[in-house]
Structure formats: C-alpha cells, structure tokens
C-alpha cells in the first residue's frame, strides 16, 4: 500500500465521523440521554485520531500525484489548507469530547454546556469537512471541479450533433 492509497483509506472517517457524530449528539441532547451523547463523543475522538493519520499521510500522497497531468500544485495546496483547518477543529472537538465524557461520567452540572459547545464545534467541523472533502475529490475527479467542461467524448462515443465516421 503506497502513501496515496493509505491517505485514501484514512481520510474519509474524519468527514463521515464528524457528520454522524453531530447527528448523534443532537439526538442525545434532545433525548437528554448521556449514553447517546457519549457515543457521539467517542465518534468525535476517533474522527480526531483519523484526522491526525490523514494529515500524516497527506504529504506522501501529495508527492505521488502533484506532477500528474490535470492536477497541479494549486489545487493540492487549497486542499491542504482546508484539511489543516479541519484537523485543528477536530482536535479541539476531540478534547471537548474527552471533557464531555468525563463530565457525563461524574454527572457534573456543566455536562450539558459541554454538549452544546461540542455541537457548535461539530457544525464548524462539518463545514470544513465538506470543503476538505470537495477539494480533495477535485484533485483526481476533474469532473467535479467548478470549471469542468466535457470537451472530449470517450472513444467510440459521438458528441451530440456528430456522426460516427466509418
């Protein structure tokens, strides 16, 4: 498994884990159920760990693809910048989640305040996760780039209005 493959394996969980964790935490707050909240906190902690792995594998993945046709260093740089912001948010969310787990275990009065703080941070995390995921996808999936155009048809397929030559 090379660095690019390893990066692809680990980079999806911080995004998906944050989205799922946010939904689970909201349900836990609405139901006033600490077990459900703790499940969300655990997801956030795992998402933060995977964010660290993803950041650690990103440089190797960059080295492998930066000189490929239609890639370019600018698009990778934009993805890297967004990923760094996401990672910072997830690290903070992971720490807040550890505090939330502790306060829930102690049945502390401030546990609900930490839940609301975690929701706010997770919403910010979901925003950066969407931006990071999209910019990462654009590296190899040129069809999702904002300026994507279909100027060439695949071999054996005619463009609209063209006839196939024999």
Backbone bond lengths (Angstrom), bond angles and torsions (degrees), N, CA, C in turn:
res aa  C-N    CA-C-N  psi(-1)  N-CA   C-N-CA  omega(-1)  CA-C   N-CA-C  phi
1 X - - - 1.455 - - 1.529 107.69 -
2 X 1.342 116.55 122.61 1.462 119.58 179.46 1.532 110.77 -87.95
3 X 1.331 115.33 176.51 1.472 120.22 -175.32 1.528 112.81 -62.12
4 X 1.318 116.86 -39.75 1.466 119.49 -179.82 1.531 110.06 -64.84
5 X 1.324 116.90 -42.02 1.462 120.94 179.15 1.527 110.41 -64.43
6 X 1.313 116.85 -44.52 1.456 121.16 179.03 1.536 110.98 -61.43
7 X 1.316 116.47 -40.60 1.467 120.52 177.33 1.530 110.44 -61.77
8 X 1.321 116.82 -42.53 1.465 120.55 179.29 1.529 111.70 -64.66
9 X 1.314 116.70 -31.94 1.464 120.46 -179.75 1.528 110.78 -69.95
10 X 1.330 117.90 -43.23 1.468 120.48 -172.45 1.524 114.72 -92.77
11 X 1.324 118.79 -16.74 1.463 118.57 -170.71 1.519 115.17 -79.68
12 X 1.309 118.53 -11.07 1.460 119.08 -178.15 1.530 112.88 -83.42
13 X 1.322 117.44 -28.94 1.463 118.46 -175.56 1.530 113.71 -66.52
14 X 1.326 120.34 -38.91 1.468 116.82 177.95 1.535 112.36 -58.75
15 X 1.309 116.82 -34.40 1.472 120.76 179.85 1.521 110.27 -73.78
16 X 1.314 116.61 -55.04 1.461 121.03 -176.59 1.531 110.61 -66.98
17 X 1.326 117.03 -41.03 1.460 120.77 179.64 1.520 112.78 -61.82
18 X 1.324 116.31 -38.26 1.466 120.03 179.59 1.525 110.89 -68.96
19 X 1.328 116.69 -42.36 1.467 120.48 179.53 1.534 110.19 -64.24
20 X 1.330 116.44 -49.00 1.469 119.78 179.38 1.524 111.07 -63.57
21 X 1.323 116.68 -43.46 1.456 120.67 179.79 1.520 112.30 -59.35
22 X 1.336 116.29 -40.72 1.465 119.87 178.65 1.524 110.70 -61.79
23 X 1.314 116.49 -46.96 1.468 119.36 178.75 1.515 112.14 -61.52
24 X 1.317 116.73 -43.16 1.464 120.91 179.95 1.524 111.01 -65.97
25 X 1.329 117.28 -40.68 1.466 119.90 179.77 1.524 110.99 -65.50
26 X 1.314 117.43 -40.23 1.472 119.95 177.91 1.533 109.79 -61.21
27 X 1.332 116.95 -44.02 1.461 120.52 177.74 1.535 110.07 -62.02
28 X 1.310 117.50 -43.13 1.461 121.31 178.73 1.518 112.64 -60.63
29 X 1.333 116.53 -40.08 1.471 120.21 178.26 1.532 109.89 -67.86
30 X 1.336 116.35 -44.55 1.468 119.38 -179.14 1.534 111.51 -64.01
31 X 1.322 116.92 -37.98 1.465 121.20 179.75 1.523 112.80 -85.00
32 X 1.333 116.08 -8.42 1.472 121.53 -176.10 1.531 110.45 54.69
33 X 1.341 114.28 46.34 1.457 121.51 -175.89 1.521 109.17 -117.23
34 X 1.329 116.25 110.81 1.464 120.69 -177.62 1.522 112.93 -67.47
35 X 1.315 118.09 -29.81 1.466 120.16 178.26 1.531 110.23 -64.33
36 X 1.299 116.55 -42.02 1.466 120.82 178.21 1.533 109.71 -67.17
37 X 1.322 116.38 -42.42 1.471 119.53 177.36 1.529 110.52 -61.04
38 X 1.321 117.05 -42.86 1.461 120.74 -179.97 1.528 111.61 -63.51
39 X 1.326 116.92 -33.42 1.462 120.85 175.60 1.528 109.65 -61.88
40 X 1.320 116.31 -44.47 1.470 120.57 178.42 1.522 110.45 -63.93
41 X 1.326 116.74 -42.89 1.465 119.75 178.84 1.530 110.99 -59.52
42 X 1.324 116.47 -41.56 1.472 119.52 178.70 1.528 110.98 -63.86
43 X 1.315 116.87 -40.18 1.469 120.01 176.33 1.526 110.87 -61.82
44 X 1.322 116.83 -41.93 1.464 119.99 179.27 1.533 111.33 -63.94
45 X 1.317 116.55 -39.37 1.471 120.34 179.17 1.523 110.15 -65.20
46 X 1.320 116.90 -44.69 1.466 120.51 178.15 1.530 110.40 -64.68
47 X 1.331 117.33 -38.77 1.468 120.60 177.24 1.529 110.63 -61.36
48 X 1.331 116.91 -39.87 1.469 120.43 178.28 1.527 110.96 -65.66
49 X 1.314 117.02 -39.27 1.469 120.61 178.02 1.527 110.15 -64.51
50 X 1.317 116.14 -45.19 1.462 119.45 178.54 1.524 111.65 -66.89
51 X 1.328 117.24 -29.97 1.469 119.64 175.11 1.522 109.73 -62.75
52 X 1.333 116.58 -39.94 1.467 119.84 177.79 1.530 110.64 -64.47
53 X 1.335 117.37 -42.48 1.463 120.75 176.61 1.529 110.87 -62.60
54 X 1.322 115.40 -41.45 1.462 120.03 -179.14 1.527 111.08 -64.60
55 X 1.326 116.17 -41.17 1.466 119.49 177.31 1.532 110.15 -65.19
56 X 1.318 116.20 -36.68 1.458 120.58 -179.63 1.521 113.59 -68.84
57 X 1.311 116.70 -27.91 1.477 120.00 -179.61 1.520 112.85 -95.60
58 X 1.315 117.16 -10.09 1.463 120.72 -175.68 1.516 114.51 -64.27
59 X 1.305 116.85 -40.06 1.474 120.44 -177.81 1.524 111.08 -63.61
60 X 1.324 116.77 -43.04 1.461 120.26 178.36 1.518 111.95 -64.78
61 X 1.336 116.13 -39.01 1.463 120.37 177.50 1.527 110.01 -64.76
62 X 1.325 116.33 -40.69 1.461 120.65 178.83 1.529 111.00 -59.68
63 X 1.312 116.47 -45.27 1.469 120.93 -179.63 1.523 111.36 -59.10
64 X 1.321 117.00 -33.57 1.454 120.47 -176.50 1.527 113.18 -77.03
65 X 1.346 117.59 -29.54 1.470 118.84 -172.24 1.527 114.92 -113.10
66 X 1.322 119.25 -11.76 1.456 120.35 -170.69 1.524 114.37 -62.93
67 X 1.323 118.19 -26.17 1.454 120.20 -179.18 1.526 113.25 -100.64
68 X 1.319 116.94 8.33 1.467 120.18 177.74 1.524 109.62 -73.27
69 X 1.332 117.16 152.66 1.469 119.74 178.38 1.536 110.93 -60.71
70 X 1.311 116.27 144.79 1.467 124.52 177.73 1.528 114.49 64.86
71 X 1.324 117.66 16.67 1.463 119.79 178.98 1.525 108.96 -102.00
72 X 1.284 118.09 -77.14 1.454 122.04 177.63 1.513 113.20 84.33
73 X 1.293 114.69 147.90 1.461 121.61 -177.88 1.525 112.37 -71.98
74 X 1.334 118.21 -29.22 1.461 120.83 -177.11 1.530 111.75 -64.20
75 X 1.308 116.70 -45.79 1.467 119.53 -178.07 1.525 110.85 -66.97
76 X 1.325 117.11 -35.03 1.469 120.83 176.58 1.526 109.81 -68.53
77 X 1.324 116.46 -39.54 1.469 120.40 179.28 1.537 110.52 -62.53
78 X 1.325 117.32 -42.41 1.461 120.77 178.73 1.526 110.80 -61.89
79 X 1.332 116.08 -41.74 1.465 120.55 178.36 1.530 110.49 -64.50
80 X 1.312 115.99 -43.41 1.464 121.00 -179.32 1.532 111.25 -62.50
81 X 1.324 116.79 -42.90 1.469 120.80 178.82 1.530 111.27 -61.70
82 X 1.328 116.20 -43.91 1.460 120.10 -179.59 1.536 110.33 -68.27
83 X 1.334 116.66 -38.36 1.464 120.64 179.33 1.528 111.32 -64.26
84 X 1.326 116.94 -36.78 1.467 119.86 177.82 1.521 111.00 -64.21
85 X 1.333 117.10 -39.97 1.471 120.44 177.75 1.529 110.23 -65.31
86 X 1.334 116.12 -44.24 1.462 119.57 178.27 1.525 110.69 -60.55
87 X 1.310 116.88 -45.38 1.465 120.33 -178.50 1.525 110.67 -59.29
88 X 1.322 117.64 -44.13 1.473 120.21 178.92 1.522 111.28 -60.84
89 X 1.325 116.68 -44.68 1.464 120.30 178.88 1.529 110.14 -61.89
90 X 1.336 116.66 -42.28 1.464 119.38 -178.89 1.519 112.49 -69.48
91 X 1.330 117.53 -32.62 1.467 119.55 175.77 1.528 110.06 -64.69
92 X 1.323 116.58 -43.80 1.469 120.68 177.57 1.527 109.57 -63.73
93 X 1.325 116.83 -43.25 1.463 120.98 179.25 1.530 110.77 -62.97
94 X 1.317 117.10 -37.98 1.461 120.62 177.15 1.518 111.89 -62.53
95 X 1.329 116.13 -42.53 1.472 120.58 178.90 1.525 110.38 -66.61
96 X 1.326 116.74 -44.75 1.469 120.34 177.57 1.531 109.62 -60.91
97 X 1.316 117.37 -37.16 1.462 121.21 179.01 1.527 111.75 -66.34
98 X 1.327 116.75 -38.90 1.466 119.66 175.08 1.527 110.54 -60.97
99 X 1.334 115.99 -42.89 1.466 120.85 177.33 1.530 109.57 -62.79
100 X 1.341 116.49 -42.65 1.463 120.52 178.86 1.518 112.53 -61.03
101 X 1.323 116.65 -43.02 1.466 120.38 176.94 1.532 111.06 -60.06
102 X 1.317 115.89 -45.40 1.458 121.28 -179.74 1.537 110.93 -62.43
103 X 1.333 116.26 -48.33 1.469 119.82 -178.23 1.524 111.78 -65.33
104 X 1.338 116.91 -36.94 1.468 119.26 176.62 1.524 110.75 -65.13
105 X 1.330 116.82 -40.32 1.469 120.48 179.24 1.525 110.94 -63.44
106 X 1.336 116.61 -35.99 1.469 121.69 -179.53 1.527 112.35 -87.34
107 X 1.351 116.35 -2.92 1.471 122.12 -176.39 1.528 111.04 52.67
108 X 1.327 114.22 44.29 1.464 122.21 -177.52 1.524 110.28 -75.89
109 X 1.324 116.45 148.44 1.464 122.15 -178.44 1.528 112.64 -64.29
110 X 1.325 117.70 -27.06 1.472 121.37 -177.61 1.539 112.97 -85.86
111 X 1.332 117.97 2.64 1.466 120.93 -177.55 1.529 111.66 -60.44
112 X 1.332 116.90 -39.80 1.475 119.20 179.76 1.519 111.76 -67.09
113 X 1.311 117.18 -36.69 1.460 120.75 177.37 1.538 110.41 -61.45
114 X 1.321 116.56 -41.44 1.465 121.26 178.53 1.524 109.88 -64.76
115 X 1.324 117.57 -36.77 1.471 120.37 177.79 1.519 110.95 -61.00
116 X 1.324 116.36 -45.03 1.464 119.57 179.37 1.536 111.34 -67.09
117 X 1.320 116.69 -37.79 1.469 120.69 175.90 1.529 109.57 -61.90
118 X 1.320 117.13 -43.35 1.466 121.11 179.52 1.525 110.93 -63.82
119 X 1.322 117.78 -37.20 1.472 120.30 177.55 1.522 110.37 -62.29
120 X 1.322 117.11 -45.06 1.470 120.63 -179.99 1.527 110.46 -62.54
121 X 1.313 116.61 -46.09 1.467 120.15 -179.88 1.525 110.10 -64.82
122 X 1.335 117.31 -39.42 1.464 120.79 179.78 1.529 111.33 -65.63
123 X 1.313 117.66 -36.58 1.474 120.29 176.58 1.524 109.93 -62.20
124 X 1.324 116.08 -43.87 1.469 120.28 175.79 1.528 109.15 -61.65
125 X 1.328 116.84 -41.82 1.454 121.37 178.54 1.516 112.40 -61.72
126 X 1.322 117.79 -41.57 1.465 121.01 178.66 1.527 110.20 -63.19
127 X 1.322 117.29 -39.30 1.470 120.06 176.92 1.528 110.55 -59.94
128 X 1.334 116.59 -50.68 1.465 119.81 -179.93 1.531 111.51 -67.57
129 X 1.325 117.30 -31.62 1.464 120.61 177.53 1.526 110.37 -64.14
130 X 1.324 116.04 -42.09 1.471 119.43 178.61 1.520 110.09 -63.56
131 X 1.319 116.90 -44.60 1.462 121.07 179.76 1.528 111.27 -64.17
132 X 1.318 116.55 -42.21 1.459 121.40 -179.61 1.523 110.70 -66.79
133 X 1.315 116.51 -45.40 1.454 120.54 179.98 1.518 112.54 -62.74
134 X 1.320 116.12 -42.59 1.462 119.78 179.29 1.521 110.84 -66.29
135 X 1.327 117.39 -46.43 1.471 119.17 -179.26 1.523 111.28 -66.16
136 X 1.321 117.50 -32.51 1.466 120.46 175.94 1.516 111.45 -69.58
137 X 1.309 116.57 -41.57 1.462 120.61 177.86 1.517 112.47 -63.10
138 X 1.326 116.23 -35.09 1.468 120.79 -179.30 1.525 112.79 -66.47
139 X 1.326 117.35 -19.57 1.464 119.78 -178.98 1.520 110.31 -61.25
140 X 1.317 117.40 -48.56 1.464 119.98 -177.75 1.527 113.15 -106.85
141 X 1.301 117.20 -18.30 1.469 120.53 -179.96 1.521 109.02 -104.38
142 X 1.308 114.99 82.23 1.468 120.06 -176.16 1.522 111.98 -62.87
143 X 1.330 117.33 -21.15 1.465 120.00 -178.37 1.522 112.62 -68.94
144 X 1.333 118.91 -16.66 1.469 119.52 179.86 1.525 112.22 -99.77
145 X 1.302 117.12 1.33 1.470 119.49 177.50 1.521 109.26 -68.91
146 X 1.335 116.90 148.93 1.472 120.26 -178.21 1.534 113.39 -58.33
147 X 1.321 117.58 -31.98 1.458 120.54 -177.31 1.522 112.29 -99.27
148 X 1.339 117.51 22.36 1.466 121.19 -177.07 1.516 111.08 -69.21
149 X 1.321 115.24 135.28 1.466 121.44 173.48 1.515 107.61 -136.22
150 X 1.295 115.11 148.73 1.456 120.20 177.79 1.517 108.27 -99.02
151 X 1.325 116.13 88.94 1.457 120.47 -176.75 1.510 112.58 -92.66
152 X 1.309 117.59 -18.93 1.455 120.06 179.18 1.513 109.54 -128.79
153 X 1.301 115.69 137.93 1.458 120.79 177.59 1.518 108.51 -91.56
154 X 1.320 117.50 151.13 1.464 120.07 176.82 1.523 110.71 -61.50
155 X 1.303 116.38 157.10 1.461 121.44 -179.10 1.516 110.51 -55.80
156 X 1.325 116.49 133.58 1.452 122.09 178.17 1.516 114.06 85.70
157 X 1.337 117.71 -0.93 1.457 121.09 179.87 1.522 108.00 -114.58
158 X 1.325 115.69 130.12 1.456 119.58 179.69 1.523 109.55 -88.86
159 X 1.332 115.27 146.74 1.457 119.55 172.09 1.512 108.66 -76.51
160 X 1.294 117.69 159.37 1.459 122.07 179.41 1.524 109.37 -56.17
161 X 1.322 116.73 132.80 1.458 121.01 177.57 1.522 113.84 85.83
162 X 1.323 118.02 -2.87 1.464 120.51 179.42 1.514 109.16 -108.20
163 X 1.300 114.78 146.43 1.457 119.90 175.77 1.507 108.99 -103.47
164 X 1.319 115.21 147.91 1.449 120.71 179.06 1.535 108.96 -75.18
165 X 1.355 114.96 131.73 1.468 119.63 178.50 1.505 109.11 -88.44
166 X 1.338 116.35 140.27 1.466 120.44 178.26 1.496 112.11 -99.83
